[in-house]
Amino acid sequence: MIATDISEMRTLLPILNEIDETSLSRLDSSEWFRPSAAQARRLEAAADRMGVYLMAYRANCRAAVGDGLCNLIAAAELDAVKLDEIASLESACPDAAIVAYERPIRQRH
């Protein structure tokens, strides 16, 4: 299931621009968090600082098994400083869970 306004979501969550249209259409977008413009800028700035892509998900929401972005691309390995930054982002946006993915994107096998 794909979000009805995918172009807006791609603007707010740049990681989605790295996923081809076919793969994107197979993902369950119901778990995606729609950040405000200010939240999106903060996420993008943090992602740039950390050298990763960040994805915002609705807190306490899960995609159907096998239909989430985490099944498609590899998560980033984060040190304690980067984990603290993610925790700070989540504190500022308590309705979202933030996940870091490798930059550049690497497909999971």
All heavy atoms as an XYZ file, in Angstrom:
835
protein
N       0.849     -1.165      0.000
C       0.000      0.000      0.000
C       0.898      1.232      0.000
O       1.839      1.322      0.754
C      -0.876     -0.016      1.246
C      -1.711      1.209      1.390
S      -2.583      1.323      2.972
C      -3.019     -0.346      3.307
N       0.642      2.184     -0.851
C       1.455      3.384     -0.969
C       0.661      4.598     -0.504
O      -0.551      4.655     -0.668
C       1.963      3.533     -2.417
C       3.114      4.506     -2.481
C       0.863      3.908     -3.359
C       3.926      4.379     -3.734
N       1.334      5.539      0.100
C       0.672      6.753      0.574
C       0.020      7.467     -0.600
O       0.570      7.495     -1.696
C       1.687      7.670      1.256
N      -1.146      8.039     -0.359
C      -1.873      8.696     -1.442
C      -1.100      9.879     -2.000
O      -1.166     10.139     -3.190
C      -3.268      9.153     -0.969
O      -3.111      9.940      0.204
C      -4.140      7.959     -0.684
N      -0.359     10.599     -1.177
C       0.405     11.733     -1.665
C       1.890     11.432     -1.528
O       2.587     12.040     -0.728
C       0.012     12.999     -0.923
C       0.585     14.242     -1.570
O       1.224     14.135     -2.633
O       0.399     15.317     -0.997
N       2.375     10.502     -2.336
C       3.761     10.061     -2.241
C       4.730     11.190     -2.556
O       5.811     11.253     -1.980
C       4.032      8.802     -3.113
C       5.380      8.177     -2.743
C       3.955      9.121     -4.582
C       5.444      7.646     -1.353
N       4.368     12.102     -3.437
C       5.290     13.198     -3.763
C       5.549     14.071     -2.532
O       6.681     14.494     -2.298
C       4.766     14.032     -4.929
O       3.536     14.623     -4.600
N       4.511     14.324     -1.727
C       4.719     15.091     -0.498
C       5.577     14.310      0.485
O       6.482     14.866      1.115
C       3.386     15.451      0.163
C       3.593     16.261      1.434
C       2.315     16.581      2.181
O       1.234     16.102      1.773
O       2.404     17.301      3.183
N       5.316     13.022      0.624
C       6.114     12.200      1.532
C       7.569     12.154      1.087
O       8.473     12.170      1.913
C       5.530     10.786      1.641
C       4.207     10.733      2.388
S       4.273     11.343      4.099
C       5.038      9.948      4.905
N       7.810     12.128     -0.207
C       9.196     12.134     -0.711
C       9.886     13.453     -0.393
O      11.083     13.479     -0.175
C       9.216     11.852     -2.206
C       9.006     10.391     -2.508
C       9.135     10.107     -3.972
N       9.349      8.669     -4.136
C       9.518      8.102     -5.291
N       9.510      8.803     -6.407
N       9.714      6.791     -5.364
N       9.136     14.539     -0.375
C       9.712     15.833     -0.010
C      10.055     15.854      1.472
O      11.116     16.335      1.862
C       8.715     16.973     -0.327
O       8.450     16.952     -1.717
C       9.267     18.320      0.067
N       9.176     15.321      2.295
C       9.376     15.330      3.744
C      10.381     14.284      4.211
O      11.064     14.487      5.214
C       8.032     15.113      4.444
C       6.984     16.205      4.227
C       5.641     15.765      4.783
C       7.442     17.513      4.838
N      10.447     13.157      3.518
C      11.329     12.043      3.903
C      12.183     11.648      2.692
O      11.822     10.752      1.931
C      10.475     10.862      4.388
C       9.632     11.143      5.632
C       8.573     10.064      5.824
C      10.518     11.268      6.868
N      13.326     12.322      2.502
C      14.143     12.121      1.298
C      14.596     10.682      1.043
O      14.877     10.330     -0.104
C      15.350     13.037      1.533
C      14.856     14.080      2.463
C      13.842     13.392      3.339
N      14.646      9.849      2.061
C      15.027      8.451      1.841
C      14.109      7.802      0.799
O      14.536      6.939      0.036
C      15.026      7.640      3.155
C      15.610      6.238      2.905
C      13.649      7.570      3.770
C      15.793      5.412      4.158
N      12.859      8.236      0.750
C      11.906      7.628     -0.191
C      12.295      7.901     -1.641
O      11.912      7.150     -2.534
C      10.490      8.113      0.101
C       9.948      7.765      1.485
C       8.572      8.368      1.695
C       9.934      6.255      1.697
N      13.081      8.945     -1.877
C      13.566      9.231     -3.234
C      14.597      8.220     -3.704
O      14.889      8.133     -4.887
C      14.156     10.641     -3.305
C      13.105     11.694     -3.094
O      12.014     11.608     -3.640
N      13.420     12.676     -2.268
N      15.154      7.469     -2.769
C      16.187      6.477     -3.089
C      15.597      5.112     -3.427
O      16.325      4.197     -3.808
C      17.165      6.338     -1.921
C      17.839      7.634     -1.530
C      18.649      8.222     -2.676
O      19.380      7.467     -3.338
O      18.548      9.445     -2.905
N      14.301      4.970     -3.283
C      13.629      3.688     -3.516
C      12.912      3.754     -4.857
O      12.164      4.700     -5.121
C      12.597      3.396     -2.396
C      13.225      3.565     -1.008
C      11.973      2.022     -2.574
C      14.388      2.682     -0.720
N      13.130      2.750     -5.697
C      12.478      2.751     -7.007
C      10.963      2.617     -6.839
O      10.463      2.104     -5.842
C      13.030      1.649     -7.906
C      12.698      0.259     -7.402
O      11.586     -0.211     -7.693
O      13.554     -0.344     -6.726
N      10.247      3.110     -7.830
C       8.782      3.194     -7.773
C       8.130      1.824     -7.543
O       7.181      1.703     -6.765
C       8.263      3.823     -9.066
C       6.892      4.414     -8.958
C       6.822      5.596     -8.010
O       7.709      6.452     -8.002
O       5.831      5.651     -7.260
N       8.641      0.795     -8.186
C       8.058     -0.541     -8.033
C       8.198     -1.037     -6.600
O       7.235     -1.508     -5.998
C       8.713     -1.540     -9.011
O       8.526     -1.059    -10.333
C       8.125     -2.928     -8.869
N       9.400     -0.911     -6.056
C       9.621     -1.348     -4.669
C       8.807     -0.508     -3.700
O       8.218     -1.027     -2.743
C      11.105     -1.246     -4.314
O      11.870     -2.116     -5.113
N       8.765      0.791     -3.945
C       8.017      1.693     -3.082
C       6.532      1.340     -3.061
O       5.884      1.358     -2.012
C       8.213      3.130     -3.560
C       7.882      4.252     -2.608
C       8.694      4.153     -1.321
C       8.112      5.588     -3.271
N       6.007      0.950     -4.202
C       4.574      0.634     -4.280
C       4.226     -0.639     -3.505
O       3.073     -0.854     -3.164
C       4.142      0.496     -5.740
O       4.703     -0.654     -6.326
N       5.204     -1.475     -3.214
C       4.963     -2.714     -2.467
C       5.059     -2.530     -0.954
O       4.747     -3.438     -0.193
C       5.956     -3.781     -2.903
C       5.623     -4.349     -4.259
C       6.523     -5.511     -4.595
N       7.200     -5.150     -5.825
C       8.409     -5.502     -6.173
N       9.133     -6.249     -5.391
N       8.938     -5.107     -7.305
N       5.527     -1.365     -0.524
C       5.710     -1.130      0.903
C       4.396     -0.728      1.564
O       3.549     -0.091      0.950
C       6.745     -0.026      1.124
C       8.161     -0.336      0.670
C       9.039      0.894      0.842
C       8.735     -1.522      1.419
N       4.287     -1.070      2.825
C       3.132     -0.664      3.627
C       3.423      0.725      4.185
O       4.229      0.877      5.098
C       2.915     -1.675      4.753
C       1.737     -1.330      5.640
O       1.130     -0.260      5.446
O       1.428     -2.130      6.530
N       2.786      1.734      3.627
C       3.031      3.110      4.059
C       2.210      3.505      5.286
O       2.369      4.613      5.791
C       2.747      4.078      2.911
O       1.392      3.997      2.531
N       1.373      2.621      5.777
C       0.516      2.961      6.915
C       1.330      3.249      8.175
O       0.842      3.923      9.072
C      -0.490      1.847      7.190
O       0.168      0.682      7.647
N       2.557      2.762      8.231
C       3.391      2.982      9.409
C       4.236      4.256      9.308
O       4.883      4.652     10.261
C       4.306      1.781      9.648
C       5.349      1.614      8.560
C       6.314      0.466      8.813
O       6.305     -0.123      9.905
O       7.099      0.177      7.906
N       4.235      4.916      8.167
C       5.055      6.105      7.981
C       4.490      7.288      8.757
O       3.292      7.536      8.746
C       5.165      6.479      6.512
C       5.792      5.430      5.650
C       6.411      4.275      6.052
C       5.844      5.417      4.225
N       6.844      3.562      4.971
C       6.506      4.247      3.834
C       5.379      6.289      3.244
C       6.727      3.922      2.500
C       5.607      5.970      1.918
C       6.281      4.796      1.554
N       5.370      8.021      9.391
C       4.991      9.240     10.109
C       5.148     10.425      9.161
O       6.167     10.568      8.502
C       5.891      9.423     11.335
C       5.633     10.687     12.094
C       4.567     10.776     12.972
C       6.456     11.785     11.929
C       4.324     11.935     13.684
C       6.220     12.955     12.633
C       5.154     13.028     13.510
N       4.145     11.265      9.084
C       4.200     12.458      8.233
C       4.703     13.620      9.092
O       3.923     14.226      9.843
C       2.826     12.768      7.660
C       2.803     13.974      6.727
C       1.404     14.262      6.235
N       0.848     13.160      5.485
C       0.881     13.068      4.148
N       1.430     14.021      3.441
N       0.352     12.029      3.539
N       5.993     13.960      8.975
C       6.519     15.063      9.784
C       6.043     16.414      9.256
O       5.701     16.547      8.080
C       8.032     14.924      9.628
C       8.213     14.257      8.302
C       7.016     13.348      8.129
N       6.052     17.389     10.138
C       5.802     18.763      9.693
C       7.022     19.205      8.883
O       8.070     18.547      8.898
C       5.624     19.682     10.906
O       6.867     19.794     11.603
N       6.916     20.321      8.216
C       8.052     20.829      7.433
C       9.257     21.082      8.343
O      10.393     20.744      7.988
C       7.659     22.094      6.685
N       9.016     21.633      9.519
C      10.116     21.899     10.461
C      10.746     20.594     10.950
O      11.975     20.480     11.045
C       9.609     22.724     11.639
N       9.921     19.602     11.271
C      10.447     18.302     11.696
C      11.246     17.655     10.567
O      12.302     17.071     10.804
C       9.306     17.379     12.127
C       8.636     17.795     13.411
C       7.336     17.044     13.647
O       6.617     16.668     12.719
N       6.990     16.850     14.921
N      10.751     17.767      9.352
C      11.441     17.180      8.203
C      12.810     17.833      8.014
O      13.796     17.134      7.742
C      10.593     17.332      6.944
N      12.893     19.144      8.169
C      14.190     19.829      8.043
C      15.146     19.362      9.127
O      16.330     19.145      8.871
C      14.001     21.348      8.113
C      13.409     21.945      6.849
C      13.465     23.471      6.858
N      12.728     24.072      7.965
C      11.428     24.347      7.939
N      10.701     24.080      6.867
N      10.842     24.900      8.988
N      14.634     19.191     10.332
C      15.485     18.721     11.433
C      15.977     17.292     11.176
O      17.147     16.974     11.411
C      14.715     18.801     12.749
C      15.563     18.479     13.930
C      14.883     18.768     15.237
N      15.780     18.405     16.331
C      15.423     18.331     17.581
N      14.191     18.635     17.932
N      16.278     17.975     18.506
N      15.090     16.446     10.676
C      15.487     15.073     10.339
C      16.551     15.055      9.252
O      17.540     14.325      9.346
C      14.276     14.253      9.886
C      13.293     13.819     10.958
C      12.029     13.252     10.321
C      13.937     12.799     11.881
N      16.345     15.856      8.227
C      17.301     15.873      7.119
C      18.665     16.408      7.570
O      19.708     15.863      7.187
C      16.757     16.703      5.959
C      17.615     16.588      4.714
C      16.978     17.194      3.478
O      15.935     17.850      3.581
O      17.550     16.983      2.401
N      18.671     17.450      8.386
C      19.933     17.988      8.895
C      20.660     16.954      9.751
O      21.882     16.779      9.627
C      19.667     19.268      9.696
N      19.922     16.257     10.604
C      20.529     15.219     11.447
C      21.071     14.080     10.587
O      22.171     13.576     10.830
C      19.508     14.691     12.454
N      20.314     13.680      9.576
C      20.770     12.605      8.684
C      22.068     13.008      7.985
O      23.001     12.197      7.881
C      19.681     12.280      7.657
N      22.132     14.243      7.531
C      23.345     14.727      6.872
C      24.535     14.725      7.825
O      25.632     14.310      7.453
C      23.133     16.131      6.296
C      22.213     16.146      5.087
O      21.965     15.065      4.490
O      21.725     17.245      4.745
N      24.324     15.171      9.056
C      25.403     15.169     10.061
C      25.906     13.756     10.338
O      27.100     13.533     10.505
C      24.924     15.784     11.383
C      25.002     17.268     11.461
C      24.794     17.773     12.885
N      23.569     17.297     13.522
C      22.367     17.827     13.345
N      22.198     18.847     12.530
N      21.320     17.345     13.986
N      24.957     12.800     10.401
C      25.311     11.419     10.752
C      25.761     10.593      9.554
O      26.283      9.498      9.723
C      24.123     10.734     11.433
C      23.828     11.289     12.796
S      22.588     10.302     13.679
C      21.081     10.991     13.036
N      25.514     11.090      8.342
C      25.898     10.335      7.144
C      25.018      9.123      6.893
O      25.478      8.106      6.380
N      23.735      9.252      7.258
C      22.774      8.163      7.090
C      21.498      8.732      6.469
O      21.375      9.942      6.283
C      22.419      7.496      8.444
C      23.654      6.900      9.096
C      21.729      8.481      9.386
N      20.550      7.876      6.162
C      19.191      8.296      5.836
C      18.344      8.020      7.064
O      18.519      6.994      7.734
C      18.624      7.500      4.658
C      19.151      7.939      3.322
C      20.036      7.146      2.616
C      18.755      9.151      2.762
C      20.514      7.545      1.382
C      19.233      9.555      1.531
C      20.115      8.753      0.845
O      20.593      9.157     -0.366
N      17.443      8.928      7.372
C      16.525      8.732      8.488
C      15.113      8.579      7.965
O      14.699      9.286      7.048
C      16.588      9.917      9.463
C      17.902     10.086     10.204
C      17.850     11.331     11.087
C      18.246      8.859     11.041
N      14.400      7.664      8.562
C      12.999      7.431      8.230
C      12.193      7.570      9.499
O      12.589      7.062     10.554
C      12.818      6.032      7.623
C      11.404      5.699      7.220
S      10.822      6.794      5.919
C       9.145      6.206      5.736
N      11.076      8.268      9.413
C      10.190      8.455     10.561
C       8.984      7.534     10.412
O       8.328      7.519      9.372
C       9.739      9.909     10.639
N       8.737      6.774     11.457
C       7.591      5.865     11.507
C       6.655      6.298     12.619
O       7.091      6.901     13.600
C       8.059      4.432     11.783
C       8.906      3.854     10.691
C      10.288      3.881     10.778
C       8.327      3.291      9.562
C      11.076      3.345      9.758
C       9.100      2.759      8.543
C      10.477      2.798      8.654
O      11.241      2.283      7.641
N       5.405      5.975     12.485
C       4.459      6.236     13.570
C       4.847      5.363     14.760
O       5.049      4.163     14.613
C       3.037      5.920     13.110
C       2.546      6.921     12.070
C       1.158      6.674     11.529
N       0.301      5.918     12.411
C      -0.491      4.939     12.002
N      -0.568      4.601     10.736
N      -1.254      4.301     12.859
N       4.961      5.980     15.906
C       5.328      5.236     17.111
C       4.288      4.148     17.371
O       3.092      4.351     17.167
C       5.426      6.183     18.301
N       4.751      3.002     17.797
C       3.883      1.868     18.142
C       3.031      1.376     16.985
O       1.916      0.898     17.180
C       3.001      2.214     19.348
C       3.819      2.594     20.548
O       4.781      1.912     20.887
N       3.488      3.698     21.179
N       3.522      1.487     15.789
C       2.815      1.005     14.601
C       3.779      0.103     13.829
O       4.958      0.402     13.716
C       2.385      2.188     13.728
S       1.461      1.691     12.266
N       3.269     -0.986     13.310
C       4.121     -1.910     12.562
C       3.486     -2.270     11.236
O       2.285     -2.469     11.141
C       4.356     -3.190     13.359
C       5.143     -2.924     14.597
C       5.534     -4.185     15.262
N       6.362     -3.813     16.410
C       7.119     -4.639     17.036
N       7.159     -5.902     16.692
N       7.846     -4.236     18.054
N       4.339     -2.370     10.230
C       3.877     -2.805      8.912
C       3.593     -4.303      8.977
O       4.069     -5.008      9.873
C       4.939     -2.530      7.858
N       2.846     -4.781      8.013
C       2.634     -6.222      7.897
C       3.999     -6.882      7.698
O       4.914     -6.294      7.126
C       1.717     -6.514      6.714
N       4.165     -8.072      8.179
C       5.437     -8.788      8.075
C       5.889     -8.821      6.618
O       5.119     -9.205      5.738
C       5.310    -10.215      8.653
C       6.585    -11.007      8.413
C       4.982    -10.155     10.131
N       7.129     -8.375      6.399
C       7.707     -8.396      5.063
C       7.375     -7.210      4.199
O       7.899     -7.080      3.101
N       6.538     -6.284      4.677
C       6.107     -5.155      3.861
C       6.717     -3.826      4.267
O       6.325     -2.789      3.753
C       4.578     -5.020      3.911
C       3.879     -6.177      3.214
O       4.501     -6.821      2.350
O       2.713     -6.424      3.547
N       7.677     -3.828      5.193
C       8.284     -2.589      5.660
C       9.590     -2.279      4.959
O      10.227     -3.151      4.366
N       9.988     -1.030      5.042
C      11.227     -0.574      4.435
C      12.435     -1.333      4.973
O      13.383     -1.610      4.242
C      11.379      0.937      4.692
C      12.456      1.688      3.947
C      12.295      1.543      2.438
C      12.435      3.157      4.335
N      12.387     -1.730      6.240
C      13.506     -2.446      6.849
C      13.740     -3.822      6.222
O      14.805     -4.402      6.380
C      13.315     -2.571      8.354
S      11.869     -3.506      8.827
N      12.752     -4.326      5.521
C      12.932     -5.599      4.815
C      13.584     -5.406      3.452
O      13.992     -6.368      2.823
C      11.590     -6.302      4.631
C      11.014     -6.733      5.946
O      11.607     -7.511      6.666
N       9.870     -6.188      6.288
N      13.664     -4.168      3.008
C      14.178     -3.849      1.689
C      15.611     -3.337      1.720
O      16.423     -3.705      0.866
C      13.267     -2.794      1.039
C      13.563     -2.358     -0.372
C      13.410     -3.524     -1.354
C      12.627     -1.220     -0.771
N      15.930     -2.477      2.692
C      17.258     -1.865      2.746
C      17.899     -2.070      4.115
O      17.217     -2.336      5.104
C      17.203     -0.367      2.390
C      16.305      0.398      3.346
C      16.751     -0.170      0.948
C      16.283      1.892      3.117
N      19.232     -1.916      4.150
C      20.002     -2.199      5.363
C      19.966     -1.035      6.344
O      20.117      0.132      5.951
C      21.440     -2.516      4.987
N      19.792     -1.367      7.599
C      19.861     -0.375      8.676
C      21.311      0.047      8.877
O      22.242     -0.722      8.603
C      19.305     -0.968      9.963
N      21.498      1.267      9.346
C      22.840      1.786      9.623
C      23.297      1.309     10.998
O      22.485      1.118     11.898
C      22.830      3.305      9.583
N      24.613      1.143     11.127
C      25.193      0.873     12.435
C      25.532      2.221     13.057
O      26.166      3.058     12.419
C      26.449      0.011     12.295
C      26.138     -1.407     11.862
C      27.353     -2.304     11.915
O      28.210     -2.104     12.809
O      27.438     -3.197     11.072
N      25.084      2.425     14.281
C      25.240      3.719     14.930
C      26.062      3.596     16.203
O      25.890      2.644     16.971
C      23.871      4.302     15.283
C      22.884      4.471     14.129
C      21.535      4.940     14.657
C      23.428      5.446     13.103
N      26.941      4.586     16.426
C      27.680      4.631     17.682
C      26.825      5.334     18.739
O      25.709      5.788     18.457
C      29.040      5.322     17.492
C      28.931      6.769     17.023
O      27.873      7.411     17.230
O      29.918      7.273     16.449
N      27.349      5.440     19.940
C      26.579      6.001     21.054
C      26.167      7.452     20.796
O      25.055      7.857     21.153
C      27.383      5.901     22.349
N      27.033      8.234     20.177
C      26.716      9.637     19.902
C      25.535      9.738     18.933
O      24.613     10.538     19.136
C      27.963     10.377     19.333
C      27.601     11.772     18.858
C      29.070     10.432     20.374
N      25.537      8.913     17.893
C      24.448      8.932     16.914
C      23.152      8.400     17.528
O      22.068      8.913     17.248
C      24.833      8.141     15.668
C      25.917      8.836     14.865
C      26.366      8.019     13.673
C      27.479      8.740     12.931
N      28.020      7.951     11.841
N      23.255      7.393     18.376
C      22.064      6.886     19.068
C      21.452      7.962     19.959
O      20.234      8.102     20.032
C      22.404      5.639     19.886
C      22.667      4.368     19.084
C      23.213      3.267     19.986
C      21.402      3.905     18.376
N      22.322      8.747     20.624
C      21.829      9.853     21.451
C      21.117     10.896     20.603
O      20.105     11.459     21.024
C      22.975     10.512     22.226
C      23.464      9.682     23.400
O      22.764      8.720     23.792
O      24.549      9.989     23.926
N      21.637     11.163     19.405
C      20.985     12.139     18.528
C      19.616     11.640     18.078
O      18.651     12.400     18.035
C      21.864     12.473     17.320
C      21.264     13.574     16.488
C      22.236     14.323     15.616
O      23.419     13.963     15.556
O      21.783     15.284     14.970
N      19.525     10.339     17.777
C      18.228      9.748     17.409
C      17.256      9.876     18.589
O      16.098     10.257     18.416
C      18.383      8.266     16.991
C      19.267      8.144     15.773
C      17.025      7.595     16.828
C      18.608      8.153     14.448
N      17.731      9.585     19.785
C      16.880      9.687     20.977
C      16.399     11.127     21.167
O      15.236     11.353     21.528
C      17.637      9.201     22.215
N      17.258     12.100     20.900
C      16.880     13.505     21.003
C      15.803     13.867     19.981
O      14.837     14.576     20.291
C      18.117     14.389     20.811
O      17.760     15.741     20.796
N      15.954     13.351     18.761
C      14.944     13.578     17.721
C      13.597     12.983     18.135
O      12.551     13.600     17.951
C      15.395     12.962     16.398
C      16.551     13.636     15.677
C      17.071     12.736     14.549
C      16.139     14.985     15.137
N      13.638     11.780     18.683
C      12.400     11.120     19.111
C      11.756     11.846     20.293
O      10.534     11.908     20.375
C      12.669      9.652     19.444
C      12.955      8.820     18.216
C      13.270      7.368     18.515
O      13.783      7.064     19.612
O      13.010      6.534     17.636
N      12.564     12.417     21.169
C      12.015     13.190     22.287
C      11.311     14.441     21.794
O      10.286     14.843     22.331
C      13.129     13.590     23.261
O      13.627     12.457     23.917
N      11.869     15.037     20.744
C      11.265     16.244     20.177
C      10.017     15.923     19.373
O       9.201     16.803     19.110
C      12.287     16.965     19.296
N       9.881     14.681     18.989
C       8.735     14.259     18.176
C       8.235     12.922     18.729
O       8.498     11.862     18.152
C       9.181     14.130     16.723
S       7.824     13.880     15.606
N       7.537     12.952     19.867
C       7.175     11.719     20.569
C       6.221     10.793     19.809
O       6.093      9.629     20.176
C       6.543     12.209     21.869
C       6.147     13.617     21.608
C       7.068     14.146     20.558
N       5.583     11.269     18.756
C       4.688     10.412     17.978
C       5.423      9.626     16.901
O       4.800      8.889     16.140
C       3.587     11.253     17.323
C       2.650     11.860     18.354
O       2.489     11.261     19.431
O       2.107     12.947     18.082
N       6.753      9.806     16.828
C       7.533      9.145     15.776
C       8.629      8.270     16.366
O       9.171      8.558     17.433
C       8.154     10.184     14.847
N       8.924      7.206     15.648
C      10.092      6.372     15.914
C      11.019      6.587     14.725
O      10.583      6.487     13.574
C       9.701      4.908     16.031
N      12.273      6.917     14.988
C      13.225      7.250     13.932
C      14.169      6.070     13.725
O      14.735      5.550     14.680
C      14.053      8.504     14.296
C      13.169      9.657     14.752
C      14.966      8.894     13.136
C      12.177     10.142     13.745
N      14.328      5.669     12.469
C      15.222      4.573     12.110
C      16.257      5.093     11.122
O      15.923      5.839     10.200
C      14.438      3.395     11.489
C      15.369      2.275     11.039
C      13.417      2.859     12.484
N      17.509      4.697     11.338
C      18.609      5.103     10.457
C      18.939      3.977      9.488
O      19.043      2.815      9.888
C      19.838      5.461     11.283
N      19.098      4.342      8.231
C      19.478      3.397      7.175
C      20.792      3.834      6.557
O      21.117      5.026      6.543
C      18.386      3.337      6.098
C      17.101      2.734      6.604
C      16.053      3.544      7.027
C      16.934      1.350      6.675
C      14.864      2.997      7.497
C      15.749      0.801      7.148
C      14.725      1.629      7.560
O      13.564      1.086      8.030
N      21.537      2.867      6.039
C      22.836      3.153      5.432
C      22.709      4.163      4.297
O      21.741      4.160      3.549
C      23.464      1.867      4.872
C      23.936      0.927      5.932
C      24.628     -0.300      5.356
O      24.801     -0.404      4.120
O      25.020     -1.161      6.163
N      23.723      5.016      4.194
C      23.839      5.950      3.081
C      25.215      5.731      2.483
O      26.193      5.896      3.203
C      23.709      7.399      3.564
C      23.748      8.395      2.392
C      23.824      9.815      2.857
N      22.504     10.358      3.222
C      22.317     11.603      3.619
N      23.322     12.439      3.695
N      21.109     12.028      3.930
N      25.337      5.347      1.258
C      24.263      5.121      0.308
C      23.422      3.901      0.671
O      23.857      3.032      1.435
C      24.969      4.920     -1.032
C      26.333      4.450     -0.678
C      26.648      5.062      0.661
N      22.233      3.855      0.104
C      21.302      2.741      0.335
C      21.953      1.432     -0.102
O      22.584      1.362     -1.144
C      19.995      2.955     -0.465
C      19.248      4.192      0.058
C      19.109      1.722     -0.483
C      18.640      4.034      1.422
N      21.783      0.417      0.742
C      22.241     -0.923      0.378
C      21.054     -1.865      0.514
O      20.413     -1.924      1.575
C      23.389     -1.374      1.283
C      23.933     -2.758      0.920
C      25.176     -3.102      1.735
N      24.955     -3.066      3.177
C      24.494     -4.106      3.889
N      24.187     -5.252      3.315
N      24.349     -3.989      5.209
N      20.754     -2.563     -0.556
C      19.652     -3.530     -0.536
C      19.977     -4.671      0.417
O      21.121     -5.109      0.498
C      19.418     -4.108     -1.942
C      19.037     -3.077     -2.978
C      17.631     -2.549     -2.798
O      16.718     -3.289     -2.494
N      17.460     -1.254     -2.984
N      18.967     -5.126      1.134
C      19.130     -6.334      1.960
C      19.005     -7.544      1.059
O      18.294     -7.532      0.079
C      18.048     -6.381      3.042
C      18.278     -5.303      4.074
C      17.412     -5.478      5.247
N      17.684     -6.782      5.846
C      17.036     -7.249      6.885
N      16.085     -6.560      7.432
N      17.320     -8.428      7.392
N      19.691     -8.579      1.452
C      19.635     -9.806      0.633
C      18.673    -10.793      1.198
O      18.378    -10.927      2.281
C      21.020    -10.437      0.545
C      22.010     -9.492     -0.054
N      22.050     -9.204     -1.379
C      22.987     -8.754      0.513
C      23.019     -8.352     -1.634
N      23.599     -8.056     -0.486
